[in-house]
């Protein structure tokens, strides 16, 4: 199976809200695929559709070759899912909830669960209602991983975890991808995503603005700062191959986040009348996230293909 997740034209409408707008997505097998976007961008809605908890208004999707509407139970048996607010039975003990969940899975679940609990330094006889937020998150992680799922879907998985457990958990995501498992990770922790993701998708107002490999983003996206003698100077358009993701103006400085920046473009801007300096460096993932979350139309991008909203994954 080349793609663990496939979606075409996926749309979800709520009363007064378009949560997903004709989304297309392909998640290759054996990768850590990160979903980035502001709160309300549509990440959780997409995940709930893919796991069969929510029905799309239109469009099609497949998870592990199965239809989330017809085959929801079969998908859930093969997918591990951890939400940002996992529901646990508070009246149970840690050991009891692992035993209870193991009855829904093949042999091996309980052994893997108990191993994870020991690694997270939790005791089987602790009541779940008395656990801290971080301890509850560890129990939920142990449950999600114990089935050794083909696809692991994580919605803000490291919230409440201490730094050592967070690092260990993230490293385990890379290990899973190395043996052919797939991880779909939704997170606001940009540094964590940058450490483990193979591919990154930016979701904005229900649409994917950008889907690229992390390596390609690091190589092709630059933060460009132009210093001007006069703040009213109009700069020439860039080459049509460049994609302006955002721009900011502060006095006599213009700052852009550009995909496809080149030395030739820098030389062209530098020669323009009134430009005193042009500085370009690789943009960080955090800067790219900010650019994708709040894009601004570029004054030097006359070609519609350069505008962020028109970008094609």
Buried (B, 14 or more C-beta within 10 A) or exposed (E): EEBBBBBEBBBBBEEEEBBBBBBBBBBBBBBBBBBBBBEEBBBBBBBBBBBBBBEBEEBEBBBBEBBBEEBBEBBBBBBBBBBBEBEBEEEBBBBBBBBEBBEEBEEEBBEBBBEBBEBBEBEBEBEBEEBEEBBBBBBBBBBBBBBBBBBBBBBBBBBBBEEEBBBEBBEBBBEBBEEEBBBBBBBBBBEBBBBBBBBBBBBBBBBBBBBBEBEEBBEBBBBBBBBBEEEEBEBEBBEEEBBBBBBBBEEBBBBBBBBBBBEEBBEBBEEBEBBEEBEBEBBBBEBBBBBBBEBBEBBBBEBEEBBBEEBEE
